[in-house]
Amino acid sequence: MTLAAAVPADQFEAAAVELRRHHAIESGRPEPAAIWLNADDIRPWLDRARGCCVHVPDEAAKAAEWLLDNEYQIRRAVRQVQDDMPRAFWARLPRLTAPEHLGLPRVLAAARGYLDTCHGQPSLSAAVRFVAAYQAEGALTLAELWAFPVMLRLSCLDTIVRALSGLLPDLDAPFPAMPGTPPAGEDPGEMVSRAIVALGAISRIPWTTFVETTSAVEAILASAPDGQHAAMDFETRNSYRRAVEELAQGSDWSEPDVAAEAVRLAKAHTGAARKSHTGWWLIDEGRHEIERIIGFRPQFGSLPRRIALGYPGTVYGGVLTLLTTLAFVPPLALLGIYGAHPAVLTAATVLLLFPASIIGVTLSNWLISSLVPPRMLPKMDFQRGLPTDLQGAVVMPVIFREAAEVAPILSRLERHWITNSDPNLFFAVLGDLGDAPVETEPGATRPSSVR
């Protein structure tokens, strides 16, 4: 049993609630943590640390051994932090008000508090208990929940750098330490070992499960009247959460309030085939209605995409016409400069029509696909088979030209059925005869005689 598992649940909850009492937030972008801003400096610091660990004093031997054996863990954590926390993501995190926190993100302080509470041994169940209690007086944003594992890694890296630099006099830390002091009497060697063990544990936690379990938005969306939210796959549920997040960012409503409004609209249309589903209001045709209700203010950069989605035919036709016309201009202008006869200009226009249209279509498709990237269709999660109240069919469309083609097709269909023996999944052939110049060809086999 880990120390985290041994910590009583009430102690986790009490620590989280007490921590939240001191974590008032304010508007504005958070200040960058020195370790996140200078994450690139950790790699050369590790190179220097490796050299310093060859001959170390006795009190630093344990920490040096842990570093030499687990350097890959640290390098992997640095890479994950840089991949998972771009500057735009950091800027979306709520910042703390208290001066001692230096304007850093609230979730960073929460992550450090969690590591202290679980004694540096994180687990999924402990993280869920801690964050659930932390949110008792107000939900964390979705961005904060996704940032939680990143902040855990940053806290562990900060501990490793601070403790090892303190043990080795020739090894200076590449950045100032984050706010917060280690527990009194904590052995620096023990701090290094626990932080490295924690990095390994963090990499094994299924953080998608953590987010869905602790998200207030997810809990609200799951209460939709049609009861289909939990049956959808992760990507679809996540697209709904992203829509809630976007709507909250562009309005004065909180994320839980936006999710609750989507559920309210769905409940108001209970029994309707599509409007009783929250996706209708978040990512489909009902999106305009919920935007009107919450007073959504779209960002300037999203306006071209919104116009293209709102008037797809007009936008595509206009772009295609414009680009095709522009493809005519250079050669015709050149002919005009050299005084070409009107007949020559007419002939050139006819000859240029085909290549200009190719250029127009190619550039239009590229521009529109860049402006409006492909969107994922919502789908259900049937990885564990079809539920008892649903049935499905795998239909194989086939054109039969002769009777000998039937048996191989049926054999192939049978193999699919054997490897997918779901009782609610059926297999069928949708067949038709090949085209022929006459109604009945000589030697044709009647369908009823095919075995």
C-alpha positions in Angstrom: 0.0 0.0 0.0 1.3 3.4 -0.9 1.5 6.3 1.5 -1.1 8.1 -0.6 -3.5 5.2 -0.2 -2.8 5.0 3.5 -3.8 8.7 4.0 -7.4 8.8 5.4 -9.9 10.2 3.0 -11.0 12.9 5.5 -7.4 14.1 5.8 -7.2 14.5 2.0 -10.5 16.4 2.0 -9.5 18.6 5.0 -6.2 19.5 3.4 -7.8 20.3 0.1 -10.6 22.4 1.7 -8.0 24.3 3.8 -5.8 24.9 0.7 -8.8 26.2 -1.3 -9.6 28.8 1.4 -6.3 30.5 0.7 -6.6 30.4 -3.1 -8.6 33.4 -4.1 -8.3 34.2 -7.8 -8.4 37.5 -9.8 -8.8 38.4 -13.4 -5.8 38.7 -15.6 -3.2 36.4 -17.1 -1.0 34.4 -14.7 2.7 35.1 -14.3 5.0 32.5 -15.9 6.7 30.2 -13.4 10.5 30.4 -13.7 10.8 26.7 -14.2 8.2 26.6 -17.0 9.7 29.7 -18.7 13.2 28.2 -18.5 12.4 24.6 -19.1 15.0 24.4 -21.8 17.7 25.1 -19.2 17.0 21.9 -17.4 18.7 19.8 -20.1 22.1 21.5 -19.8 21.7 21.5 -16.1 21.3 17.8 -16.2 24.5 17.5 -18.2 26.3 19.5 -15.5 24.7 17.5 -12.8 25.8 14.2 -14.3 29.4 15.4 -14.2 29.0 16.6 -10.6 27.6 13.3 -9.5 30.8 11.4 -10.2 32.5 12.4 -6.9 30.0 13.5 -4.3 30.0 13.9 -0.6 28.3 11.2 1.5 25.2 13.2 2.1 24.6 13.6 -1.6 25.3 10.0 -2.6 21.7 8.9 -2.5 20.4 11.8 -4.6 23.2 11.4 -7.1 22.5 7.7 -7.5 18.8 8.4 -8.1 19.6 11.0 -10.7 22.1 8.9 -12.6 19.6 5.9 -12.7 16.6 8.0 -13.6 17.8 10.8 -15.8 15.5 9.7 -18.6 12.5 10.3 -16.3 13.5 13.9 -15.9 14.2 14.5 -19.5 10.8 12.9 -20.5 9.0 15.1 -17.9 10.6 18.2 -19.4 9.5 17.2 -22.9 6.0 16.5 -21.7 5.7 19.8 -20.0 6.8 21.7 -23.1 4.5 19.7 -25.3 1.4 20.0 -23.1 1.7 23.6 -21.9 2.2 26.1 -24.7 2.1 29.8 -23.8 -1.5 30.2 -25.0 -2.7 27.5 -22.7 -0.8 29.0 -19.7 -2.5 32.3 -20.3 -5.9 30.8 -19.9 -5.3 29.6 -16.3 -6.8 31.6 -13.5 -4.2 33.4 -11.3 -4.0 33.7 -7.5 -4.6 36.9 -5.7 -2.4 36.6 -2.6 1.0 38.4 -3.0 3.0 35.4 -1.8 1.9 33.4 -4.8 3.4 36.0 -7.2 0.4 35.8 -9.6 1.1 32.2 -10.5 -1.8 29.9 -11.7 -4.1 28.5 -9.0 -3.8 25.0 -10.4 0.0 25.1 -9.8 -0.5 25.8 -6.1 -3.2 23.1 -5.9 -0.8 20.6 -7.5 1.9 21.4 -5.0 -0.5 21.1 -2.2 -1.7 17.7 -3.5 1.9 16.4 -3.7 2.5 17.5 -0.1 -0.7 15.8 1.1 0.0 12.5 -0.7 3.7 12.5 0.4 4.9 12.6 -3.2 3.1 9.4 -4.2 0.3 10.4 -6.5 -2.4 8.0 -7.7 -5.6 8.4 -9.6 -7.9 7.7 -6.7 -6.0 10.1 -4.4 -6.0 12.8 -7.0 -9.7 12.5 -7.6 -10.5 12.7 -3.9 -8.2 15.7 -3.4 -9.5 17.7 -6.4 -13.2 16.8 -5.7 -12.8 18.3 -2.2 -10.8 21.2 -3.5 -13.8 22.0 -5.8 -16.4 22.0 -3.0 -16.5 25.8 -3.0 -16.2 26.3 -6.8 -15.3 24.2 -9.8 -11.9 24.3 -11.4 -12.0 25.2 -15.1 -11.5 22.5 -17.7 -8.2 24.1 -18.6 -7.1 23.8 -15.0 -8.0 20.1 -14.8 -6.1 19.3 -18.0 -3.1 21.4 -16.6 -3.1 19.5 -13.3 -0.6 16.7 -14.4 1.6 19.3 -16.1 1.8 21.3 -12.8 2.6 18.1 -10.9 5.5 17.5 -13.2 6.7 21.1 -12.8 6.5 20.8 -9.0 8.6 17.5 -9.1 11.2 19.1 -11.5 11.4 22.1 -9.2 12.0 19.9 -6.2 14.7 17.9 -8.0 16.6 21.0 -9.2 16.3 22.8 -5.8 17.3 19.8 -3.7 20.2 18.6 -5.8 21.6 22.0 -6.3 21.6 22.5 -2.6 23.5 19.2 -2.1 26.2 19.9 -4.7 28.0 23.2 -4.1 29.3 23.3 -7.7 25.8 22.9 -9.2 23.8 26.1 -9.4 20.0 26.0 -10.1 19.2 27.4 -13.6 16.2 29.4 -12.2 14.8 30.6 -8.9 12.7 28.2 -6.9 8.9 28.4 -7.0 7.1 29.8 -3.9 6.8 27.4 -1.1 9.2 25.8 1.3 9.9 22.0 1.8 8.7 20.4 5.0 10.9 21.2 8.0 13.7 18.6 8.4 13.1 17.0 5.0 16.2 15.2 3.7 17.3 16.6 0.3 18.2 13.1 -0.9 14.8 11.9 0.1 13.2 14.8 -1.7 15.0 13.9 -4.9 14.0 10.2 -4.7 10.4 11.0 -4.0 10.2 13.5 -6.8 11.6 11.0 -9.3 9.2 8.3 -8.1 6.4 10.7 -8.4 7.3 11.5 -12.0 7.0 7.8 -12.9 3.7 7.6 -11.1 2.3 10.6 -12.9 3.1 9.1 -16.3 1.1 6.0 -15.4 -2.1 7.8 -14.3 -4.9 7.9 -16.9 -5.5 11.6 -16.9 -8.4 11.5 -19.3 -10.3 9.5 -16.6 -9.2 12.0 -14.0 -10.6 14.9 -16.0 -13.9 13.2 -16.7 -14.3 12.1 -13.1 -13.6 15.5 -11.5 -15.1 17.8 -14.1 -18.2 19.6 -13.0 -19.0 20.3 -16.7 -18.9 16.6 -17.4 -21.2 15.8 -14.5 -23.8 18.4 -15.7 -23.7 17.2 -19.3 -24.2 13.6 -18.2 -27.6 14.6 -16.7 -29.0 15.4 -20.2 -32.5 14.0 -20.6 -31.7 11.6 -23.5 -29.1 9.7 -21.4 -26.8 9.3 -24.3 -23.8 11.4 -23.1 -22.0 8.6 -21.2 -22.6 6.2 -24.1 -20.6 8.4 -26.5 -16.9 8.0 -27.1 -14.3 10.1 -25.5 -13.6 12.3 -28.5 -17.3 13.3 -28.8 -17.7 14.0 -25.1 -14.5 16.1 -25.2 -15.8 18.1 -28.2 -18.8 19.0 -26.1 -16.6 20.1 -23.2 -14.5 22.2 -25.6 -17.6 23.9 -26.9 -18.7 24.7 -23.3 -15.2 26.1 -22.6 -15.3 28.3 -25.7 -18.7 29.6 -24.9 -17.6 30.5 -21.3 -14.5 32.2 -22.5 -16.6 34.4 -24.8 -19.2 35.4 -22.2 -19.6 36.3 -18.6 -21.0 32.8 -17.8 -19.0 30.1 -16.0 -18.4 26.8 -17.6 -20.8 24.9 -15.3 -23.5 27.6 -16.0 -23.1 27.2 -19.7 -23.3 23.4 -19.4 -26.4 23.7 -17.3 -28.0 26.0 -19.8 -27.4 23.5 -22.6 -29.0 20.8 -20.5 -31.9 23.1 -19.7 -32.5 23.7 -23.4 -32.3 19.9 -24.0 -34.8 19.2 -21.3 -37.2 21.9 -22.7 -37.3 19.8 -25.9 -37.7 16.4 -24.2 -39.1 13.9 -26.8 -37.6 15.7 -29.8 -35.4 13.6 -31.9 -32.4 15.9 -31.9 -33.1 18.9 -29.8 -33.3 16.8 -26.6 -29.5 16.2 -27.0 -27.0 18.7 -25.7 -24.9 18.4 -28.8 -27.6 20.1 -30.8 -27.1 23.3 -28.7 -23.3 23.1 -28.3 -22.0 22.1 -31.7 -25.0 21.9 -34.0 -27.7 24.2 -35.3 -28.8 25.2 -31.8 -25.4 26.8 -31.1 -26.7 30.3 -32.2 -29.5 30.1 -29.7 -27.3 29.4 -26.7 -24.9 32.1 -27.9 -27.7 34.6 -27.9 -28.8 33.6 -24.4 -25.4 33.9 -22.8 -24.3 37.0 -24.7 -21.4 35.2 -26.5 -18.8 37.5 -27.9 -16.7 35.6 -30.6 -13.0 36.4 -30.8 -11.9 38.4 -33.8 -9.8 35.5 -35.2 -12.8 33.2 -35.3 -15.0 35.5 -37.4 -13.8 34.2 -40.9 -14.5 30.6 -39.8 -18.0 31.6 -38.4 -18.8 33.4 -41.6 -17.8 30.4 -43.7 -19.9 28.0 -41.6 -22.9 30.4 -41.5 -22.9 31.0 -45.3 -21.0 28.0 -46.8 -22.4 28.2 -50.3 -22.0 31.9 -50.7 -18.5 31.9 -49.2 -17.3 29.0 -51.4 -18.9 30.4 -54.5 -17.5 33.8 -53.9 -14.0 32.6 -53.2 -14.0 30.3 -56.2 -15.2 33.1 -58.5 -12.7 35.5 -57.2 -9.7 33.2 -57.5 -10.7 31.9 -60.9 -11.1 35.5 -62.1 -7.7 36.4 -60.7 -6.1 33.6 -62.6 -7.3 35.2 -65.8 -5.8 38.6 -65.0 -2.0 38.2 -65.5 -2.1 36.6 -69.0 -4.9 38.8 -70.3 -3.3 41.9 -68.9 0.0 40.9 -70.6 -1.8 40.5 -73.9 -3.5 43.9 -73.5 -0.2 45.6 -72.8 1.2 44.3 -76.1 -1.9 45.5 -77.9 -3.4 42.1 -78.8 -6.4 42.1 -81.2 -9.8 41.6 -79.6 -10.1 38.3 -81.4 -6.9 37.1 -79.8 -8.1 38.2 -76.4 -11.4 36.3 -76.9 -9.5 33.2 -78.0 -7.1 33.5 -75.0 -10.1 33.8 -72.6 -11.6 30.6 -74.0 -8.2 28.8 -73.8 -7.6 30.1 -70.3 -11.0 29.0 -68.9 -10.0 25.4 -68.1 -6.6 26.1 -66.5 -7.9 29.1 -64.6 -10.8 27.0 -63.2 -8.3 24.4 -62.1 -6.3 27.0 -60.3 -9.4 28.5 -58.8 -10.8 25.2 -57.5 -7.4 24.1 -56.1 -6.8 27.4 -54.3 -10.4 27.6 -53.1 -10.3 24.1 -51.6 -7.0 24.8 -49.9 -8.2 28.1 -48.5 -11.5 26.8 -47.3 -10.0 23.7 -45.7 -7.5 25.9 -43.9 -10.3 28.2 -42.7 -12.7 25.5 -41.7 -10.8 22.3 -40.8 -12.6 19.0 -40.9 -14.9 18.4 -38.0 -15.3 15.1 -36.2 -18.8 13.6 -36.4 -20.3 12.7 -33.0 -20.3 9.0 -32.4 -21.2 6.3 -29.9 -18.7 4.1 -28.0 -19.3 0.5 -29.0 -15.9 -0.9 -28.1 -17.5 -3.3 -25.7 -20.3 -4.3 -28.0 -23.7 -3.0 -28.8 -26.1 -2.4 -25.9 -29.1 -4.7 -25.6 -31.5 -2.0 -26.8 -29.6 -1.3 -30.0 -29.1 -3.4 -33.1 -26.7 -2.8 -36.0 -25.9 -4.4 -39.4 -22.8 -4.7 -41.5 -24.0 -4.5 -45.1 -21.7 -5.5 -48.0 -22.8 -3.9 -51.3 -21.9 -6.2 -54.2 -22.5 -6.3 -58.0 -22.7 -9.9 -59.1 -21.7 -10.7 -62.7 -21.9 -14.4 -62.5 -23.1 -17.1 -60.2 -19.6 -18.2 -59.3 -19.0 -14.9 -57.5 -21.7 -15.6 -54.8 -20.0 -18.3 -52.8 -16.7 -16.4 -52.2 -18.7 -13.3 -51.1 -20.8 -15.3 -48.6 -17.7 -17.1 -47.3 -16.1 -13.7 -46.7 -19.2 -12.5 -44.9 -19.2 -15.6 -42.8 -15.7 -14.9 -41.6 -16.7 -11.4 -40.6 -19.6 -12.9 -38.6 -17.4 -15.4 -36.9 -14.9 -12.8 -35.8 -17.6 -10.4 -34.6 -20.1 -12.6 -32.8 -22.1 -9.7 -31.2 -25.7 -11.0 -30.8 -27.0 -7.6 -31.8 -24.8 -7.2 -34.9 -26.2 -8.7 -38.2 -24.5 -9.2 -41.5 -26.1 -8.9 -44.9 -25.2 -8.7 -48.6 -26.9 -5.9 -50.7 -26.5 -7.5 -54.1 -27.5 -6.6 -57.6 -26.8 -8.0 -61.1 -24.3 -6.3 -63.4 -25.4 -4.1 -66.2 -26.2 -5.8 -69.5 -27.4 -4.6 -73.0 -30.4 -6.9 -72.9 -32.9 -7.9 -70.2 -31.8 -11.6 -70.2 -28.5 -12.7 -71.4 -27.9 -16.3 -72.7 -26.6 -18.5 -69.9 -27.7 -16.2 -67.1 -28.6 -17.9 -63.9 -31.8 -17.1 -62.1 -31.2 -15.6 -58.6 -33.3 -18.2 -57.0 -31.1 -21.0 -58.3 -27.9 -19.6 -56.8 -26.8 -21.7 -53.8 
